[in-house]
Each structure stands twice: as structure tokens, then as C-alpha cells.
């Protein structure tokens, strides 16, 4: 997803498509589809078998990546991106569901942290990898997935255990599994898809336009339909009991707030280096690299350095560091290229914050959930992140006022960084509220599983 951001200009030139609105659907088609299908396909994985959904999703993603690189025009490429998103939406929640089901109860939070850490590093390093691949050709932004995908499919088929969802074989007394909540899944996908569509198109359509208003209205009505169906269905696509879990609900809210700020910080840095400093895509990607390195180092070491720290407190500390990094960046922003003092040091500070927050917010969301809901819970957390990224980009674009055709100046970018700092401060408050009634440490999350069943699930 982040590699393609860097390749977008090259794609437009090579395919003869100068219209930025058309090109934006290479990103938006993926974002809308991915966010809309994460929870429904996570529910399918929980109930119909996680390994099968994982492998099928990976195969679909790999095949669509090959097709994207071979696309002769922009709209064929957009179609391939939509298929890619379907595969990714199947693969992502099933992957965490498999890991959580395979781990003993006392290791589930640590497993969730590691899974989220990989995702955080991948998101941050995407522009760096994209800058290198674009030097070869934009097609490699997609073809890079093909050899990796084929290898991983083979490894998954051979080595990943078939940890089916509890409904895959029916209930313990031999009764058939409840019928799937197809209507709820369609309504949920419609609601999330319409919401993300409104956010990603808000600048080009206008926040007060009829199209944005219609999309938001569809999102609200469909969400209400999901709630009504869930109250009557024996196995709803999103079980309301998940959101009665205080930690799960606040972890998702933390995900939304923090990732909104992260999206603004990442894109603001890229735009400033390319537009104000004249950096090439390759140089920009390399300039971003120290941030992901900080994410990896902090994400790996934080759990060892603070083994008994409560997850909410770690998330709050990371959010506070993020706010400090954003304020630092606003104060040192300069039109004269000054990489070390004018970008690198604040960016490393933000990388430290991401390393503290991203893994722990996922662990906080998953730690208290039953194993049977692991993929669904993962889908909800990832969906929240996608909505937040879209919202952050929309806010940034509105603050910069790029729709007027003028190049935003230092004052506009300073405003973005002050907004980012304020959003990070809100994330601190949400994270502290997570620990309002006690909390769990990364090393020892509570489990509702009785001892006998816990031993069986460990085996």
C-alpha cells in the first residue's frame, strides 16, 4: 500500500493518464475494498477455518499483483488493486487468528505485539522500498509480491497448522454451525466502504458536497442495519459483546486517534522533502529509513525493558513522545534543506513513539478476547487503522489546501504538525482511560479459558 504511493507519478506517465483523480483510485480502490472486507472475512476465518482463508487470500493477492504489473491502462490496474484488497482482507485477520490460536494463553499478547510490530515496520518502510523499486520500473511495486507470495503459500501449506474456527466442525453436541450472517456482512462492508470513500474523496468532491454527504449517510444507515441484524442473528458478523469489553473498545479508539496522526506525519514529511527540498522519490525513501529502524528497535526491546508495564501506560507514553516529536518538527521546519536537524531527529522520535504504540495497541485489543473471536477482533483493529489513515490524509489535504492549485508553504505545514501534536495528546488521554479499571501487562494477559480447556487449546 505504501510502496504504491511513491510509484503513482511514474504509473501516470507510463500509462498516459495525467488525471490525478483517476490515478487516485489506484490507492482509493484498494483502501476502500480492504477496509470494507476486513471484518466480514475475519469472521469467515474464525468460523470456517483460518488456514484455508489465509492461503486463499495470499493466493488471490499474489495473482492480482501479477495482473497489476501487467495492466495496460489505469482502470485495469484499479481492478487488479481491488482484487488485491480482497486477498489482503482475507489474509490479514486470518494471520493473527492463526497465531493467537497456536499460542498458549500467557503468550497471546506477546504474539499480537510481534504481529503488529511487523505491520508497523512494513508501513513505515514502504516508501523507502518504493523509492528503490521505482528506479527499476513501477511494475516492480506489484511484481515484488509475486515471488514472496508463491514462497509463502508453499510454506503455509506445508507448515501452518489447520487451526479451524470453532464453528467449522459444528457445535460440540454435533449440531450444525449457525448460518452465516450474510446480510450483516454486506451491510458492514457497505458502511465501512462508504465511510472510507467519503474520507478519501472529501477534498476532491468537497466536504459539503452532495456526494460526500450521501456516502456518509449510507455509512450511518448501513451501520444501523448491522446493529439491528446483530441483535437478531445467532452468529452476527460483529458480535456486540466484543464492544462490551472496555479494553477492546478503547484500544480501537486509540488505534483510530494515533493512526490518524501517524498518517498526517508520514505524508507531511514526504511532501515537504519532495516539494520544499526537491528530494527525488529514492532520496525521500532513504531519508525515511531511520524511522522504521527506530520502530523495530523499540518494538522489540520495549517488552523486555518494561515486562510488567501496563499496555495502556506504554501506549500513553508512546503517544506523548509522538506529540513531542510533532512539536519538535513544527519548531525546526525550514525551507532550507537541513536533513539531520530539520527532519531526521524529530522523525526518529516519532519512530520511537510508533514502536511503543502500534504493537501494544493491538495486544491490548486482542489480549482479553476469546480465541474464537481472534480473527474478527484483528479485522476490527485493522479496519479501525485503515479508517484512521484515510481520515488523517483527508485532514492533512484540507489543512494544506492543495485543491486550490497553489504550493502549500511553511505556515501550512507548521499547522499540520501542530494538529498532529494535538491529535497525539488526545491519544494519550484515551490510552490512560484504558487502564481506568486495572490493566494487564504484555507478559501476562488474563484468560477466561478454564484450566482444562486452556490446556487443550495449548496443545
One Martini backbone bead per residue (centre of mass of N, CA, C, O) as a GRO file, in nm:
protein
  459
    1UNK     BB    1   0.058   0.062  -0.022
    2UNK     BB    2   0.317   0.253   0.020
    3UNK     BB    3   0.468   0.199  -0.240
    4UNK     BB    4   0.250   0.318  -0.441
    5UNK     BB    5   0.273   0.613  -0.366
    6UNK     BB    6   0.556   0.652  -0.506
    7UNK     BB    7   0.455   0.532  -0.806
    8UNK     BB    8   0.225   0.714  -0.926
    9UNK     BB    9   0.363   0.904  -1.131
   10UNK     BB   10   0.484   0.680  -1.314
   11UNK     BB   11   0.217   0.551  -1.393
   12UNK     BB   12   0.092   0.797  -1.537
   13UNK     BB   13   0.311   0.830  -1.756
   14UNK     BB   14   0.306   0.534  -1.878
   15UNK     BB   15  -0.032   0.531  -1.914
   16UNK     BB   16  -0.144   0.818  -1.996
   17UNK     BB   17  -0.240   0.954  -1.695
   18UNK     BB   18  -0.292   1.282  -1.572
   19UNK     BB   19  -0.527   1.220  -1.385
   20UNK     BB   20  -0.548   1.228  -1.047
   21UNK     BB   21  -0.827   1.108  -1.000
   22UNK     BB   22  -0.770   0.836  -1.138
   23UNK     BB   23  -0.508   0.761  -0.982
   24UNK     BB   24  -0.633   0.754  -0.692
   25UNK     BB   25  -0.776   0.467  -0.737
   26UNK     BB   26  -0.527   0.295  -0.682
   27UNK     BB   27  -0.565   0.362  -0.374
   28UNK     BB   28  -0.877   0.371  -0.310
   29UNK     BB   29  -0.970   0.091  -0.404
   30UNK     BB   30  -0.807  -0.052  -0.188
   31UNK     BB   31  -0.896   0.092   0.074
   32UNK     BB   32  -1.200   0.037   0.060
   33UNK     BB   33  -1.199  -0.274   0.031
   34UNK     BB   34  -1.024  -0.351   0.271
   35UNK     BB   35  -1.192  -0.218   0.498
   36UNK     BB   36  -1.472  -0.356   0.430
   37UNK     BB   37  -1.358  -0.682   0.454
   38UNK     BB   38  -1.214  -0.752   0.722
   39UNK     BB   39  -1.445  -0.849   0.909
   40UNK     BB   40  -1.599  -1.057   0.739
   41UNK     BB   41  -1.336  -1.234   0.683
   42UNK     BB   42  -1.267  -1.279   0.979
   43UNK     BB   43  -1.526  -1.438   1.039
   44UNK     BB   44  -1.480  -1.662   0.838
   45UNK     BB   45  -1.219  -1.764   0.968
   46UNK     BB   46  -1.338  -1.836   1.250
   47UNK     BB   47  -1.573  -2.038   1.116
   48UNK     BB   48  -1.403  -2.189   0.844
   49UNK     BB   49  -1.093  -2.144   0.853
   50UNK     BB   50  -0.785  -1.998   0.864
   51UNK     BB   51  -0.596  -2.134   0.660
   52UNK     BB   52  -0.768  -2.119   0.407
   53UNK     BB   53  -0.805  -1.811   0.406
   54UNK     BB   54  -0.506  -1.739   0.402
   55UNK     BB   55  -0.424  -1.884   0.136
   56UNK     BB   56  -0.635  -1.762  -0.052
   57UNK     BB   57  -0.555  -1.466  -0.003
   58UNK     BB   58  -0.259  -1.494  -0.100
   59UNK     BB   59  -0.323  -1.593  -0.387
   60UNK     BB   60  -0.491  -1.349  -0.474
   61UNK     BB   61  -0.274  -1.134  -0.426
   62UNK     BB   62  -0.059  -1.250  -0.617
   63UNK     BB   63  -0.221  -1.253  -0.881
   64UNK     BB   64  -0.295  -0.946  -0.876
   65UNK     BB   65  -0.002  -0.845  -0.888
   66UNK     BB   66   0.059  -0.949  -1.166
   67UNK     BB   67  -0.175  -0.796  -1.309
   68UNK     BB   68  -0.087  -0.507  -1.233
   69UNK     BB   69   0.191  -0.513  -1.390
   70UNK     BB   70   0.018  -0.580  -1.676
   71UNK     BB   71  -0.133  -0.328  -1.705
   72UNK     BB   72  -0.251  -0.115  -1.977
   73UNK     BB   73  -0.431   0.048  -1.764
   74UNK     BB   74  -0.573   0.208  -1.505
   75UNK     BB   75  -0.847   0.041  -1.472
   76UNK     BB   76  -0.711  -0.234  -1.463
   77UNK     BB   77  -0.543  -0.168  -1.214
   78UNK     BB   78  -0.777  -0.112  -1.023
   79UNK     BB   79  -0.897  -0.397  -1.040
   80UNK     BB   80  -0.645  -0.539  -0.922
   81UNK     BB   81  -0.653  -0.386  -0.651
   82UNK     BB   82  -0.923  -0.499  -0.554
   83UNK     BB   83  -0.828  -0.794  -0.547
   84UNK     BB   84  -0.599  -0.750  -0.353
   85UNK     BB   85  -0.781  -0.654  -0.116
   86UNK     BB   86  -0.932  -0.915  -0.077
   87UNK     BB   87  -0.684  -1.085  -0.004
   88UNK     BB   88  -0.588  -0.910   0.236
   89UNK     BB   89  -0.859  -0.929   0.404
   90UNK     BB   90  -0.816  -1.238   0.448
   91UNK     BB   91  -0.517  -1.258   0.557
   92UNK     BB   92  -0.482  -1.074   0.806
   93UNK     BB   93  -0.682  -1.189   1.027
   94UNK     BB   94  -0.596  -1.489   0.995
   95UNK     BB   95  -0.305  -1.459   1.097
   96UNK     BB   96  -0.370  -1.380   1.393
   97UNK     BB   97  -0.556  -1.616   1.454
   98UNK     BB   98  -0.338  -1.834   1.426
   99UNK     BB   99  -0.142  -1.730   1.643
  100UNK     BB  100  -0.333  -1.725   1.888
  101UNK     BB  101  -0.423  -2.027   1.871
  102UNK     BB  102  -0.116  -2.139   1.902
  103UNK     BB  103  -0.099  -1.993   2.165
  104UNK     BB  104  -0.061  -1.953   2.473
  105UNK     BB  105  -0.220  -1.745   2.683
  106UNK     BB  106   0.052  -1.599   2.795
  107UNK     BB  107   0.137  -1.524   2.468
  108UNK     BB  108  -0.073  -1.351   2.308
  109UNK     BB  109   0.023  -1.058   2.344
  110UNK     BB  110   0.307  -1.104   2.223
  111UNK     BB  111   0.209  -1.194   1.946
  112UNK     BB  112   0.049  -0.935   1.878
  113UNK     BB  113   0.292  -0.745   1.895
  114UNK     BB  114   0.461  -0.872   1.668
  115UNK     BB  115   0.255  -0.845   1.443
  116UNK     BB  116   0.231  -0.531   1.464
  117UNK     BB  117   0.529  -0.466   1.419
  118UNK     BB  118   0.549  -0.563   1.131
  119UNK     BB  119   0.336  -0.361   1.024
  120UNK     BB  120   0.476  -0.097   1.110
  121UNK     BB  121   0.738  -0.135   0.954
  122UNK     BB  122   0.611  -0.171   0.676
  123UNK     BB  123   0.473   0.106   0.658
  124UNK     BB  124   0.738   0.279   0.701
  125UNK     BB  125   0.918   0.128   0.463
  126UNK     BB  126   0.763   0.158   0.195
  127UNK     BB  127   0.886   0.421   0.068
  128UNK     BB  128   1.173   0.310   0.050
  129UNK     BB  129   1.115   0.072  -0.137
  130UNK     BB  130   0.973   0.238  -0.357
  131UNK     BB  131   1.216   0.415  -0.439
  132UNK     BB  132   1.377   0.172  -0.552
  133UNK     BB  133   1.171   0.035  -0.751
  134UNK     BB  134   1.120   0.283  -0.941
  135UNK     BB  135   1.402   0.263  -1.076
  136UNK     BB  136   1.311   0.028  -1.244
  137UNK     BB  137   0.980   0.002  -1.204
  138UNK     BB  138   0.648   0.016  -1.129
  139UNK     BB  139   0.586  -0.290  -1.152
  140UNK     BB  140   0.761  -0.373  -0.893
  141UNK     BB  141   0.545  -0.286  -0.683
  142UNK     BB  142   0.400  -0.574  -0.759
  143UNK     BB  143   0.608  -0.808  -0.831
  144UNK     BB  144   0.734  -0.842  -0.545
  145UNK     BB  145   0.489  -1.034  -0.448
  146UNK     BB  146   0.521  -1.302  -0.609
  147UNK     BB  147   0.764  -1.462  -0.489
  148UNK     BB  148   0.672  -1.429  -0.197
  149UNK     BB  149   0.391  -1.559  -0.224
  150UNK     BB  150   0.475  -1.842  -0.325
  151UNK     BB  151   0.651  -1.914  -0.085
  152UNK     BB  152   0.434  -1.871   0.142
  153UNK     BB  153   0.231  -2.074   0.045
  154UNK     BB  154   0.410  -2.323   0.070
  155UNK     BB  155   0.470  -2.288   0.375
  156UNK     BB  156   0.178  -2.289   0.476
  157UNK     BB  157   0.091  -2.568   0.372
  158UNK     BB  158   0.323  -2.720   0.531
  159UNK     BB  159   0.333  -2.561   0.842
  160UNK     BB  160   0.050  -2.468   0.895
  161UNK     BB  161  -0.191  -2.510   1.102
  162UNK     BB  162  -0.532  -2.631   1.122
  163UNK     BB  163  -0.705  -2.371   1.276
  164UNK     BB  164  -1.010  -2.391   1.331
  165UNK     BB  165  -1.295  -2.282   1.379
  166UNK     BB  166  -1.551  -2.368   1.597
  167UNK     BB  167  -1.769  -2.386   1.344
  168UNK     BB  168  -1.645  -2.588   1.133
  169UNK     BB  169  -1.762  -2.858   1.315
  170UNK     BB  170  -1.948  -2.749   1.499
  171UNK     BB  171  -2.084  -2.848   1.771
  172UNK     BB  172  -2.022  -3.058   2.034
  173UNK     BB  173  -2.325  -3.203   1.983
  174UNK     BB  174  -2.345  -3.195   1.642
  175UNK     BB  175  -2.439  -2.939   1.555
  176UNK     BB  176  -2.475  -2.714   1.336
  177UNK     BB  177  -2.375  -2.442   1.213
  178UNK     BB  178  -2.448  -2.141   1.191
  179UNK     BB  179  -2.560  -1.925   0.996
  180UNK     BB  180  -2.455  -1.686   0.810
  181UNK     BB  181  -2.407  -1.325   0.811
  182UNK     BB  182  -2.469  -1.184   0.524
  183UNK     BB  183  -2.615  -0.916   0.574
  184UNK     BB  184  -2.414  -0.802   0.779
  185UNK     BB  185  -2.169  -0.807   0.588
  186UNK     BB  186  -2.283  -0.618   0.372
  187UNK     BB  187  -2.341  -0.376   0.558
  188UNK     BB  188  -2.055  -0.339   0.666
  189UNK     BB  189  -1.911  -0.298   0.396
  190UNK     BB  190  -2.081  -0.053   0.317
  191UNK     BB  191  -2.016   0.132   0.555
  192UNK     BB  192  -1.705   0.138   0.535
  193UNK     BB  193  -1.682   0.208   0.235
  194UNK     BB  194  -1.836   0.479   0.250
  195UNK     BB  195  -1.655   0.617   0.457
  196UNK     BB  196  -1.385   0.599   0.302
  197UNK     BB  197  -1.482   0.739   0.049
  198UNK     BB  198  -1.544   1.013   0.182
  199UNK     BB  199  -1.253   1.065   0.284
  200UNK     BB  200  -1.081   1.030   0.012
  201UNK     BB  201  -1.293   1.248  -0.150
  202UNK     BB  202  -1.333   1.521   0.004
  203UNK     BB  203  -1.146   1.718  -0.152
  204UNK     BB  204  -1.252   1.676  -0.450
  205UNK     BB  205  -1.568   1.704  -0.372
  206UNK     BB  206  -1.625   1.805  -0.093
  207UNK     BB  207  -1.746   1.820   0.226
  208UNK     BB  208  -2.040   1.959   0.117
  209UNK     BB  209  -2.117   1.756  -0.074
  210UNK     BB  210  -2.342   1.528  -0.192
  211UNK     BB  211  -2.152   1.280  -0.210
  212UNK     BB  212  -2.045   1.285   0.078
  213UNK     BB  213  -2.319   1.286   0.220
  214UNK     BB  214  -2.418   1.019   0.102
  215UNK     BB  215  -2.192   0.835   0.205
  216UNK     BB  216  -2.242   0.896   0.506
  217UNK     BB  217  -2.536   0.803   0.513
  218UNK     BB  218  -2.482   0.512   0.430
  219UNK     BB  219  -2.299   0.443   0.669
  220UNK     BB  220  -2.509   0.489   0.893
  221UNK     BB  221  -2.740   0.305   0.797
  222UNK     BB  222  -2.572   0.043   0.775
  223UNK     BB  223  -2.484   0.039   1.073
  224UNK     BB  224  -2.772   0.010   1.181
  225UNK     BB  225  -2.820  -0.262   1.040
  226UNK     BB  226  -2.606  -0.423   1.188
  227UNK     BB  227  -2.731  -0.391   1.469
  228UNK     BB  228  -3.004  -0.526   1.409
  229UNK     BB  229  -2.896  -0.800   1.312
  230UNK     BB  230  -2.725  -0.872   1.568
  231UNK     BB  231  -2.985  -0.894   1.762
  232UNK     BB  232  -3.100  -1.163   1.578
  233UNK     BB  233  -2.844  -1.321   1.536
  234UNK     BB  234  -2.661  -1.608   1.628
  235UNK     BB  235  -2.404  -1.509   1.414
  236UNK     BB  236  -2.265  -1.235   1.397
  237UNK     BB  237  -2.024  -1.053   1.242
  238UNK     BB  238  -2.070  -0.858   1.502
  239UNK     BB  239  -2.034  -0.894   1.825
  240UNK     BB  240  -2.141  -0.696   2.082
  241UNK     BB  241  -1.951  -0.812   2.311
  242UNK     BB  242  -1.685  -0.684   2.220
  243UNK     BB  243  -1.782  -0.377   2.312
  244UNK     BB  244  -1.798  -0.460   2.627
  245UNK     BB  245  -1.495  -0.437   2.606
  246UNK     BB  246  -1.305  -0.194   2.719
  247UNK     BB  247  -1.027  -0.249   2.593
  248UNK     BB  248  -1.116  -0.294   2.301
  249UNK     BB  249  -1.250  -0.020   2.253
  250UNK     BB  250  -1.005   0.168   2.334
  251UNK     BB  251  -0.802   0.046   2.137
  252UNK     BB  252  -0.954   0.137   1.883
  253UNK     BB  253  -0.950   0.437   1.949
  254UNK     BB  254  -0.642   0.459   1.957
  255UNK     BB  255  -0.596   0.371   1.668
  256UNK     BB  256  -0.739   0.607   1.534
  257UNK     BB  257  -0.588   0.847   1.656
  258UNK     BB  258  -0.292   0.772   1.602
  259UNK     BB  259  -0.314   0.708   1.286
  260UNK     BB  260  -0.398   0.982   1.203
  261UNK     BB  261  -0.129   1.118   1.284
  262UNK     BB  262   0.063   0.933   1.123
  263UNK     BB  263  -0.041   1.002   0.840
  264UNK     BB  264   0.032   1.300   0.856
  265UNK     BB  265   0.337   1.271   0.912
  266UNK     BB  266   0.425   1.103   0.668
  267UNK     BB  267   0.312   1.287   0.435
  268UNK     BB  268   0.440   1.555   0.523
  269UNK     BB  269   0.734   1.466   0.490
  270UNK     BB  270   0.726   1.391   0.192
  271UNK     BB  271   0.623   1.663   0.077
  272UNK     BB  272   0.849   1.843   0.189
  273UNK     BB  273   1.097   1.706   0.057
  274UNK     BB  274   0.988   1.727  -0.243
  275UNK     BB  275   0.886   2.039  -0.254
  276UNK     BB  276   1.097   2.207  -0.074
  277UNK     BB  277   1.377   2.020  -0.132
  278UNK     BB  278   1.376   1.827  -0.399
  279UNK     BB  279   1.328   1.536  -0.363
  280UNK     BB  280   1.346   1.227  -0.449
  281UNK     BB  281   1.206   0.926  -0.411
  282UNK     BB  282   1.468   0.787  -0.319
  283UNK     BB  283   1.563   0.999  -0.111
  284UNK     BB  284   1.309   0.991   0.058
  285UNK     BB  285   1.317   0.693   0.137
  286UNK     BB  286   1.596   0.708   0.279
  287UNK     BB  287   1.513   0.933   0.485
  288UNK     BB  288   1.293   0.737   0.631
  289UNK     BB  289   1.446   0.479   0.744
  290UNK     BB  290   1.511   0.542   1.053
  291UNK     BB  291   1.225   0.510   1.159
  292UNK     BB  292   1.182   0.199   1.125
  293UNK     BB  293   1.425   0.126   1.301
  294UNK     BB  294   1.304   0.242   1.561
  295UNK     BB  295   1.056   0.066   1.567
  296UNK     BB  296   1.201  -0.207   1.591
  297UNK     BB  297   1.371  -0.161   1.843
  298UNK     BB  298   1.140  -0.079   2.037
  299UNK     BB  299   0.944  -0.319   1.990
  300UNK     BB  300   1.149  -0.538   2.094
  301UNK     BB  301   1.249  -0.395   2.381
  302UNK     BB  302   1.007  -0.300   2.556
  303UNK     BB  303   0.912  -0.573   2.682
  304UNK     BB  304   1.192  -0.620   2.830
  305UNK     BB  305   1.216  -0.346   2.990
  306UNK     BB  306   0.871  -0.361   3.043
  307UNK     BB  307   0.714  -0.636   3.154
  308UNK     BB  308   0.492  -0.484   3.372
  309UNK     BB  309   0.365  -0.297   3.194
  310UNK     BB  310   0.105  -0.133   3.096
  311UNK     BB  311  -0.038  -0.090   2.799
  312UNK     BB  312  -0.162   0.195   2.836
  313UNK     BB  313   0.105   0.327   2.932
  314UNK     BB  314   0.270   0.276   2.676
  315UNK     BB  315   0.079   0.425   2.484
  316UNK     BB  316   0.094   0.697   2.627
  317UNK     BB  317   0.398   0.738   2.600
  318UNK     BB  318   0.407   0.726   2.290
  319UNK     BB  319   0.209   0.962   2.241
  320UNK     BB  320   0.381   1.176   2.384
  321UNK     BB  321   0.626   1.147   2.197
  322UNK     BB  322   0.476   1.221   1.942
  323UNK     BB  323   0.402   1.508   2.027
  324UNK     BB  324   0.695   1.602   2.059
  325UNK     BB  325   0.784   1.546   1.765
  326UNK     BB  326   0.580   1.743   1.634
  327UNK     BB  327   0.675   1.999   1.774
  328UNK     BB  328   0.965   1.985   1.678
  329UNK     BB  329   0.899   2.001   1.375
  330UNK     BB  330   0.756   2.278   1.383
  331UNK     BB  331   1.015   2.439   1.494
  332UNK     BB  332   1.235   2.324   1.251
  333UNK     BB  333   1.111   2.420   1.006
  334UNK     BB  334   1.261   2.433   0.670
  335UNK     BB  335   1.338   2.545   0.344
  336UNK     BB  336   1.611   2.455   0.416
  337UNK     BB  337   1.811   2.203   0.382
  338UNK     BB  338   1.798   1.996   0.702
  339UNK     BB  339   1.797   1.688   0.784
  340UNK     BB  340   1.890   1.635   1.075
  341UNK     BB  341   1.743   1.889   1.223
  342UNK     BB  342   1.471   1.912   1.022
  343UNK     BB  343   1.396   1.569   1.050
  344UNK     BB  344   1.539   1.319   1.174
  345UNK     BB  345   1.498   1.359   1.483
  346UNK     BB  346   1.187   1.373   1.485
  347UNK     BB  347   1.146   1.100   1.331
  348UNK     BB  348   1.271   0.917   1.544
  349UNK     BB  349   1.075   0.993   1.765
  350UNK     BB  350   0.830   0.879   1.613
  351UNK     BB  351   0.940   0.590   1.593
  352UNK     BB  352   0.936   0.536   1.895
  353UNK     BB  353   0.631   0.573   1.926
  354UNK     BB  354   0.541   0.347   1.732
  355UNK     BB  355   0.690   0.115   1.888
  356UNK     BB  356   0.498   0.153   2.143
  357UNK     BB  357   0.203   0.147   2.016
  358UNK     BB  358   0.128  -0.059   1.792
  359UNK     BB  359   0.173  -0.332   1.942
  360UNK     BB  360   0.003  -0.261   2.209
  361UNK     BB  361  -0.278  -0.204   2.083
  362UNK     BB  362  -0.321  -0.490   1.979
  363UNK     BB  363  -0.281  -0.642   2.243
  364UNK     BB  364  -0.514  -0.499   2.393
  365UNK     BB  365  -0.743  -0.599   2.201
  366UNK     BB  366  -0.675  -0.926   2.225
  367UNK     BB  367  -0.618  -1.029   2.520
  368UNK     BB  368  -0.945  -1.059   2.613
  369UNK     BB  369  -1.015  -1.247   2.391
  370UNK     BB  370  -1.139  -1.495   2.249
  371UNK     BB  371  -1.018  -1.715   2.025
  372UNK     BB  372  -1.282  -1.722   1.843
  373UNK     BB  373  -1.228  -1.382   1.794
  374UNK     BB  374  -0.948  -1.308   1.669
  375UNK     BB  375  -1.002  -1.236   1.368
  376UNK     BB  376  -1.222  -1.031   1.414
  377UNK     BB  377  -1.060  -0.841   1.599
  378UNK     BB  378  -0.838  -0.787   1.391
  379UNK     BB  379  -1.023  -0.664   1.176
  380UNK     BB  380  -1.113  -0.422   1.348
  381UNK     BB  381  -0.836  -0.296   1.398
  382UNK     BB  382  -0.755  -0.266   1.098
  383UNK     BB  383  -0.998  -0.097   1.016
  384UNK     BB  384  -0.940   0.140   1.204
  385UNK     BB  385  -0.673   0.209   1.069
  386UNK     BB  386  -0.779   0.271   0.783
  387UNK     BB  387  -0.970   0.498   0.863
  388UNK     BB  388  -0.747   0.676   0.992
  389UNK     BB  389  -0.572   0.717   0.742
  390UNK     BB  390  -0.790   0.854   0.572
  391UNK     BB  391  -0.847   1.084   0.772
  392UNK     BB  392  -0.562   1.204   0.787
  393UNK     BB  393  -0.535   1.277   0.487
  394UNK     BB  394  -0.783   1.460   0.470
  395UNK     BB  395  -0.689   1.667   0.678
  396UNK     BB  396  -0.424   1.745   0.543
  397UNK     BB  397  -0.540   1.843   0.274
  398UNK     BB  398  -0.716   2.065   0.403
  399UNK     BB  399  -0.481   2.224   0.541
  400UNK     BB  400  -0.316   2.271   0.268
  401UNK     BB  401  -0.496   2.338   0.013
  402UNK     BB  402  -0.443   2.179  -0.277
  403UNK     BB  403  -0.704   2.247  -0.450
  404UNK     BB  404  -0.598   2.543  -0.547
  405UNK     BB  405  -0.287   2.486  -0.679
  406UNK     BB  406  -0.108   2.564  -0.453
  407UNK     BB  407   0.181   2.584  -0.276
  408UNK     BB  408   0.252   2.495   0.014
  409UNK     BB  409   0.375   2.627   0.303
  410UNK     BB  410   0.512   2.657   0.606
  411UNK     BB  411   0.253   2.732   0.761
  412UNK     BB  412   0.084   2.484   0.679
  413UNK     BB  413   0.281   2.269   0.793
  414UNK     BB  414   0.279   2.366   1.082
  415UNK     BB  415  -0.020   2.312   1.127
  416UNK     BB  416  -0.004   2.009   1.091
  417UNK     BB  417   0.189   1.956   1.335
  418UNK     BB  418   0.001   2.073   1.553
  419UNK     BB  419  -0.229   1.879   1.501
  420UNK     BB  420  -0.070   1.623   1.557
  421UNK     BB  421  -0.010   1.687   1.852
  422UNK     BB  422  -0.308   1.701   1.944
  423UNK     BB  423  -0.383   1.410   1.868
  424UNK     BB  424  -0.172   1.276   2.053
  425UNK     BB  425  -0.296   1.386   2.315
  426UNK     BB  426  -0.559   1.228   2.289
  427UNK     BB  427  -0.422   0.947   2.295
  428UNK     BB  428  -0.332   0.965   2.587
  429UNK     BB  429  -0.613   0.972   2.719
  430UNK     BB  430  -0.721   0.704   2.606
  431UNK     BB  431  -0.498   0.521   2.723
  432UNK     BB  432  -0.553   0.588   3.025
  433UNK     BB  433  -0.852   0.484   3.021
  434UNK     BB  434  -0.776   0.180   2.984
  435UNK     BB  435  -0.668   0.186   3.309
  436UNK     BB  436  -0.921   0.253   3.500
  437UNK     BB  437  -0.967  -0.090   3.567
  438UNK     BB  438  -0.715  -0.181   3.518
  439UNK     BB  439  -0.454  -0.420   3.400
  440UNK     BB  440  -0.234  -0.547   3.159
  441UNK     BB  441   0.032  -0.718   3.072
  442UNK     BB  442   0.221  -0.836   2.817
  443UNK     BB  443   0.298  -1.113   2.976
  444UNK     BB  444  -0.009  -1.132   3.149
  445UNK     BB  445  -0.283  -1.209   3.033
  446UNK     BB  446  -0.591  -1.274   3.068
  447UNK     BB  447  -0.812  -1.565   3.111
  448UNK     BB  448  -1.129  -1.735   3.050
  449UNK     BB  449  -1.004  -2.006   3.036
  450UNK     BB  450  -1.024  -2.294   3.148
  451UNK     BB  451  -0.788  -2.514   3.238
  452UNK     BB  452  -0.866  -2.753   3.055
  453UNK     BB  453  -0.908  -2.585   2.790
  454UNK     BB  454  -0.630  -2.453   2.791
  455UNK     BB  455  -0.468  -2.709   2.745
  456UNK     BB  456  -0.602  -2.785   2.479
  457UNK     BB  457  -0.531  -2.522   2.323
  458UNK     BB  458  -0.224  -2.557   2.349
  459UNK     BB  459  -0.220  -2.833   2.192
   0.00000   0.00000   0.00000
